[in-house]
Amino acid sequence: MKALAGLLLLGACLMPMTASASNMNADDVKWINQCISDNKGEPGGTPQVVRAYCVCMNEKMDDNEKRSITQWEKSHPAERKACDKQSGWR
């Protein structure tokens, strides 16, 4: 019984991460992959950190945004700073 309770608690903790990823559509994936490509080779940008940053920025953008993440981040410094902190970058 304790093992089942532990698994349920673990599942509840992981749910927000899974829900976010499951809500991504093909357009989101395209923008995130472009962001990852745009930031390849940046100082401190390990693949995991860059991906976390790009996913964070994509989530902050409106679904109807036409600019790339790289273009959008230039006019949204507060969001960029928040995603830098969340991803552990810069």
PARO-176977 format. One record per residue: residue number from 1; y, z, x of N, C-alpha, C, O in turn. Coordinates in Angstrom, 1 decimal, always signed. Atoms other than C-alpha are relative to their C-alpha. Last residue first. Layout:
N
i / n_c2 / n_c3 / n_c1 / ca_c2 / ca_c3 / ca_c1 / c_c2 / c_c3 / c_c1 / o_c2 / o_c3 / o_c1
NUM / Y / Z / X / Y / Z / X / Y / Z / X / Y / Z / X
...
//
This chain:
90
i / n_c2 / n_c3 / n_c1 / ca_c2 / ca_c3 / ca_c1 / c_c2 / c_c3 / c_c1 / o_c2 / o_c3 / o_c1
90 / -1.4 / +0.0 / -0.5 / +32.6 / -18.6 / +23.2 / +0.6 / +1.4 / +0.1 / +1.8 / +1.5 / +0.4
89 / -0.5 / +1.0 / -0.9 / +29.3 / -18.4 / +21.3 / +1.5 / +0.2 / +0.3 / +2.2 / +0.8 / -0.5
88 / +0.0 / -0.5 / -1.3 / +27.4 / -15.6 / +19.7 / +0.5 / -0.9 / +1.1 / +0.2 / -0.8 / +2.3
87 / +1.1 / +0.7 / -0.8 / +26.6 / -17.6 / +16.6 / -0.1 / +0.6 / +1.4 / -1.1 / +0.4 / +2.0
86 / +1.3 / +0.0 / +0.7 / +28.5 / -15.2 / +14.2 / -1.1 / -0.6 / +0.9 / -2.3 / -0.1 / +0.9
85 / +0.5 / -1.4 / +0.0 / +31.4 / -14.7 / +16.6 / -1.4 / +0.1 / -0.6 / -2.3 / +0.7 / +0.0
84 / +0.2 / -0.4 / -1.4 / +31.9 / -18.4 / +17.2 / -0.6 / +1.4 / +0.1 / -1.6 / +1.6 / +0.8
83 / +1.3 / +0.6 / -0.3 / +31.4 / -19.0 / +13.4 / -0.3 / +0.2 / +1.5 / -1.5 / +0.4 / +1.9
82 / +1.1 / -0.8 / +0.7 / +34.2 / -16.5 / +12.6 / -1.4 / -0.6 / +0.4 / -2.3 / +0.2 / +0.6
81 / +0.1 / -1.3 / -0.6 / +36.5 / -18.1 / +15.2 / -1.1 / +0.8 / -0.6 / -1.9 / +1.5 / +0.1
80 / +0.6 / +0.3 / -1.4 / +35.8 / -21.6 / +13.9 / -0.2 / +1.3 / +0.7 / -1.3 / +1.6 / +1.3
79 / +1.4 / +0.2 / +0.3 / +36.5 / -20.4 / +10.3 / -0.7 / -0.2 / +1.3 / -1.9 / +0.2 / +1.5
78 / +0.6 / -1.3 / +0.4 / +39.8 / -18.9 / +11.4 / -1.5 / -0.2 / -0.2 / -2.3 / +0.7 / +0.1
77 / +0.3 / -0.9 / -1.1 / +40.7 / -22.0 / +13.4 / -0.6 / +1.3 / -0.4 / -1.4 / +1.9 / +0.4
76 / +0.4 / -1.3 / +0.6 / +40.4 / -24.4 / +10.5 / -0.4 / +1.0 / +1.1 / -1.6 / +1.3 / +1.3
75 / -1.1 / -0.5 / +1.0 / +42.3 / -27.6 / +11.4 / -0.4 / +1.3 / -0.7 / +0.3 / +1.7 / -1.6
74 / -1.3 / +0.0 / -0.7 / +40.3 / -28.4 / +14.6 / +1.1 / +0.5 / -0.9 / +2.1 / +1.1 / -0.4
73 / -0.2 / -1.3 / -0.7 / +37.0 / -27.3 / +12.9 / +1.4 / +0.1 / +0.7 / +1.9 / +1.2 / +0.9
72 / -0.4 / -1.0 / +1.0 / +37.2 / -30.2 / +10.4 / +0.4 / +1.3 / +0.8 / +1.3 / +2.0 / +0.4
71 / -1.4 / +0.3 / +0.4 / +37.1 / -32.9 / +13.1 / +0.5 / +1.1 / -0.8 / +1.7 / +1.5 / -0.7
70 / -0.8 / +0.0 / -1.2 / +34.0 / -31.4 / +14.8 / +1.4 / -0.3 / -0.3 / +2.4 / +0.3 / +0.3
69 / -0.3 / -1.4 / -0.4 / +32.4 / -30.6 / +11.5 / +0.9 / +0.0 / +1.2 / +1.8 / +0.9 / +1.2
68 / +1.1 / -0.6 / -0.7 / +32.8 / -34.3 / +10.5 / +0.3 / +1.5 / +0.3 / +1.5 / +1.9 / +0.2
67 / -0.1 / -0.1 / -1.4 / +35.4 / -35.2 / +7.9 / -1.2 / +0.6 / +0.6 / -1.9 / +1.4 / +0.0
66 / +0.4 / +1.3 / -0.6 / +34.6 / -36.3 / +4.4 / +0.1 / +0.0 / +1.5 / -0.5 / -0.9 / +2.2
65 / -0.7 / +0.3 / -1.3 / +34.5 / -32.8 / +2.8 / -0.5 / -1.3 / +0.6 / -1.7 / -1.6 / +0.7
64 / -0.7 / +1.3 / +0.1 / +33.1 / -32.9 / -0.7 / +0.8 / -0.4 / +1.2 / +1.4 / -1.4 / +1.2
63 / +1.0 / +1.1 / +0.1 / +30.6 / -30.1 / -0.1 / +0.6 / -1.4 / -0.1 / -0.1 / -2.4 / +0.2
62 / +0.2 / +0.4 / +1.3 / +33.4 / -27.8 / +1.1 / -1.0 / -1.2 / -0.1 / -1.0 / -2.0 / +0.8
61 / -0.7 / +1.2 / +0.5 / +33.0 / -26.5 / +4.6 / -0.3 / -0.3 / -1.5 / -1.4 / +0.1 / -2.0
60 / -1.4 / -0.4 / +0.4 / +32.1 / -22.9 / +5.4 / +0.7 / -1.2 / -0.6 / +1.7 / -1.1 / -1.3
59 / +0.0 / -0.8 / +1.2 / +28.3 / -23.7 / +5.3 / +1.4 / +0.4 / -0.5 / +1.7 / +0.6 / -1.6
58 / +0.3 / +0.9 / +1.2 / +28.8 / -26.6 / +7.7 / +0.0 / +0.8 / -1.3 / +0.4 / +0.3 / -2.3
57 / -1.2 / +0.8 / +0.4 / +30.6 / -24.3 / +10.1 / -0.3 / -0.9 / -1.2 / +0.6 / -1.0 / -2.0
56 / -1.1 / -0.9 / +0.5 / +27.8 / -21.7 / +10.1 / +1.2 / -0.8 / -0.5 / +1.7 / -0.7 / -1.6
55 / +0.4 / -0.4 / +1.4 / +25.1 / -24.4 / +10.5 / +1.1 / +0.9 / -0.6 / +1.4 / +0.7 / -1.8
54 / -0.2 / +1.1 / +0.8 / +27.1 / -25.8 / +13.5 / -0.5 / +0.3 / -1.5 / +0.2 / -0.2 / -2.4
53 / -1.4 / +0.2 / +0.2 / +27.4 / -22.4 / +15.1 / +0.2 / -1.2 / -1.0 / +1.0 / -1.1 / -1.9
52 / -0.5 / -1.1 / +0.8 / +23.8 / -21.5 / +14.7 / +1.4 / -0.2 / -0.4 / +1.9 / +0.0 / -1.5
51 / +0.5 / +0.2 / +1.3 / +22.8 / -24.9 / +16.1 / +0.5 / +1.0 / -1.0 / +0.9 / +0.7 / -2.1
50 / -0.7 / +1.2 / +0.5 / +25.1 / -24.5 / +19.1 / -0.5 / -0.2 / -1.4 / +0.3 / -0.5 / -2.3
49 / -1.4 / -0.4 / +0.4 / +23.7 / -21.0 / +19.7 / +0.8 / -1.1 / -0.6 / +1.5 / -0.9 / -1.6
48 / +0.0 / -0.9 / +1.1 / +20.1 / -22.1 / +19.6 / +1.4 / +0.4 / -0.5 / +1.6 / +0.5 / -1.7
47 / +0.4 / +0.7 / +1.2 / +20.6 / -25.2 / +21.8 / +0.0 / +1.0 / -1.3 / +0.4 / +0.5 / -2.3
46 / +1.4 / +0.2 / +0.0 / +22.5 / -23.1 / +24.4 / -0.4 / -0.7 / -1.3 / +0.4 / -0.6 / -2.3
45 / +0.6 / +0.5 / +1.2 / +26.2 / -23.6 / +24.3 / -1.5 / -0.3 / +0.1 / -1.9 / -1.5 / +0.3
44 / +0.6 / -1.0 / +0.8 / +27.5 / -21.3 / +26.9 / -0.7 / -0.5 / -1.2 / -1.1 / +0.3 / -2.0
43 / +0.4 / -1.2 / -0.7 / +29.6 / -24.1 / +28.4 / -0.4 / +1.1 / -1.0 / +0.3 / +1.4 / -2.0
42 / -1.2 / -0.9 / -0.1 / +29.5 / -27.2 / +26.3 / -0.4 / +1.3 / +0.7 / -1.6 / +1.7 / +0.5
41 / -0.6 / -0.2 / -1.4 / +26.7 / -29.6 / +27.3 / +1.2 / +0.9 / +0.0 / +1.7 / +1.1 / +1.1
40 / +1.0 / +0.0 / -1.1 / +25.9 / -30.8 / +23.8 / +0.7 / +0.1 / +1.3 / +1.6 / -0.6 / +1.6
39 / -0.2 / -1.1 / -0.8 / +28.8 / -30.0 / +21.4 / -1.1 / +0.2 / +1.1 / -1.1 / +1.2 / +1.8
38 / -1.4 / -0.1 / -0.5 / +29.2 / -33.4 / +19.8 / +0.2 / +1.2 / +0.9 / +1.0 / +1.1 / +1.8
37 / -0.2 / +1.1 / -1.0 / +25.4 / -33.8 / +19.5 / +1.4 / +0.1 / +0.6 / +1.5 / -0.1 / +1.8
36 / +0.8 / -0.4 / -1.1 / +25.0 / -30.4 / +17.7 / +0.2 / -1.0 / +1.1 / +0.4 / -0.7 / +2.3
35 / -0.7 / -1.2 / -0.6 / +27.9 / -31.3 / +15.4 / -0.7 / +0.4 / +1.3 / -0.1 / +0.6 / +2.3
34 / -1.2 / +0.6 / -0.7 / +26.3 / -34.7 / +14.6 / +0.7 / +1.1 / +0.8 / +1.2 / +0.9 / +1.9
33 / +0.5 / +0.7 / -1.1 / +23.0 / -32.9 / +13.8 / +1.1 / -0.7 / +0.8 / +1.1 / -0.7 / +2.1
32 / +0.4 / -1.0 / -1.0 / +24.8 / -30.5 / +11.6 / -0.5 / -0.7 / +1.2 / -0.1 / -0.2 / +2.3
31 / -1.2 / -0.6 / -0.6 / +26.6 / -33.3 / +9.7 / -0.4 / +1.0 / +1.1 / +0.3 / +1.1 / +2.2
30 / -0.7 / +1.1 / -0.8 / +23.3 / -35.3 / +9.2 / +1.3 / +0.6 / +0.7 / +1.5 / +0.4 / +1.9
29 / +0.7 / +0.2 / -1.2 / +21.5 / -32.1 / +8.1 / +0.6 / -1.0 / +0.9 / +0.7 / -0.9 / +2.1
28 / -0.3 / -1.2 / -0.9 / +24.2 / -31.3 / +5.6 / -0.7 / -0.2 / +1.3 / -0.1 / +0.1 / +2.4
27 / -1.4 / +0.2 / -0.5 / +24.0 / -34.9 / +4.2 / +0.4 / +1.2 / +0.9 / +1.0 / +1.0 / +2.0
26 / +0.0 / +0.9 / -1.1 / +20.2 / -34.6 / +3.9 / +1.4 / -0.2 / +0.6 / +1.5 / -0.4 / +1.8
25 / +0.4 / +1.4 / +0.4 / +20.5 / -31.5 / +1.8 / +0.1 / -0.9 / +1.2 / +0.5 / -0.5 / +2.3
24 / -0.6 / +1.1 / -0.7 / +20.7 / -27.8 / +2.8 / -0.6 / -1.3 / -0.5 / -1.8 / -1.4 / -0.9
23 / -1.0 / +0.7 / +0.8 / +19.9 / -25.3 / +0.1 / +0.6 / -1.2 / +0.8 / +1.5 / -1.8 / +0.2
22 / +0.6 / +0.8 / +1.1 / +16.6 / -24.3 / +1.7 / +1.0 / -0.7 / -0.8 / +0.7 / -1.7 / -1.6
21 / +0.6 / +1.1 / -0.6 / +18.4 / -23.2 / +4.9 / -0.6 / -0.9 / -1.1 / -0.6 / -2.2 / -1.0
20 / -1.1 / +0.9 / -0.6 / +20.7 / -20.9 / +3.1 / -0.6 / -1.3 / +0.5 / -0.1 / -2.3 / +0.2
19 / -0.7 / +0.6 / +1.1 / +17.9 / -19.4 / +1.0 / +1.0 / -1.0 / +0.5 / +1.2 / -2.0 / -0.1
18 / +0.8 / +1.0 / +0.5 / +15.8 / -18.8 / +4.1 / +0.7 / -0.7 / -1.2 / +0.6 / -2.0 / -1.3
17 / +0.1 / +1.1 / -1.0 / +18.4 / -16.9 / +5.9 / -0.7 / -1.2 / -0.6 / -0.4 / -2.3 / -0.4
16 / -1.3 / +0.7 / -0.1 / +19.3 / -14.8 / +2.8 / -0.1 / -1.2 / +1.0 / +0.5 / -2.2 / +0.8
15 / -0.4 / +0.9 / +1.1 / +15.6 / -14.1 / +2.2 / +1.3 / -0.7 / +0.2 / +1.4 / -1.9 / -0.1
14 / +0.0 / +1.4 / -0.4 / +14.7 / -12.7 / +5.6 / +0.5 / -0.9 / -1.1 / +0.8 / -2.1 / -0.8
13 / -0.9 / +0.1 / -1.1 / +15.5 / -9.1 / +4.8 / +0.2 / -1.4 / +0.4 / +1.3 / -1.8 / +0.8
12 / -1.3 / -0.2 / +0.5 / +13.8 / -9.3 / +1.4 / +1.1 / -0.1 / +1.1 / +2.2 / -0.7 / +0.8
11 / -0.3 / +1.2 / +0.8 / +10.7 / -10.7 / +3.0 / +1.4 / +0.1 / -0.6 / +2.1 / -0.9 / -0.6
10 / -0.2 / +1.0 / -1.0 / +10.6 / -7.8 / +5.5 / +0.4 / -1.3 / -0.7 / +1.4 / -2.0 / -0.2
9 / -1.3 / -0.3 / -0.6 / +10.9 / -5.3 / +2.7 / +0.4 / -1.1 / +1.0 / +1.6 / -1.5 / +1.1
8 / -1.0 / +0.3 / +1.0 / +8.1 / -7.0 / +0.8 / +1.4 / +0.3 / +0.5 / +2.3 / -0.5 / +0.3
7 / -0.2 / +1.5 / +0.1 / +6.0 / -7.0 / +3.9 / +1.0 / -0.4 / -1.0 / +1.8 / -1.3 / -0.8
6 / -0.6 / +0.5 / -1.2 / +6.6 / -3.3 / +4.5 / +0.2 / -1.5 / +0.0 / +1.3 / -2.0 / +0.4
5 / -1.4 / -0.3 / +0.1 / +5.8 / -2.5 / +0.9 / +0.7 / -0.4 / +1.2 / +1.9 / -0.9 / +1.1
4 / -0.6 / +0.9 / +1.0 / +2.5 / -4.4 / +1.2 / +1.5 / +0.3 / -0.1 / +2.3 / -0.6 / -0.2
3 / -0.1 / +1.4 / -0.7 / +1.6 / -2.6 / +4.5 / +0.7 / -0.9 / -1.0 / +1.5 / -1.7 / -0.6
2 / -1.1 / +0.0 / -0.8 / +2.4 / +0.8 / +2.8 / +0.2 / -1.3 / +0.7 / +1.4 / -1.8 / +0.9
1 / -1.2 / +0.0 / +0.8 / +0.0 / +0.0 / +0.0 / +1.3 / +0.0 / +0.9 / +2.2 / -0.7 / +0.6
//
